[in-house]
């Protein structure tokens, strides 16, 4: 099941106080970047984030879920209705997110 544009727009609205949130569509799902780093994504209308220490401490009871078959587990964010929580979560995670991989030269 692919994620809906409505859910994507809802999440983007919740994150609208953050600068540099970008999204890339990928096979019916959406990868969410924060200031150039992959923070998580929307998979089957679920917001999942990378399980970095900051995310785990912000959401100690969060469940680990697979975004798709064969992927690494990510943390499911249940408090998507809480804009302040989401903003704080992404800010807390930023320093621990892996740097983007350098683009290969052609």
Secondary structure, 3 states (H helix, E strand, C coil): CCCCHHHHHHHHHHCCCCCCEEEEEECCEEEEEECCEEEEEEECCEEEECCCHHHHHHCCCCCEEECCCCCCEEEECCCCCCHHHHHHHHHHHHCCCCCCCCCCCC
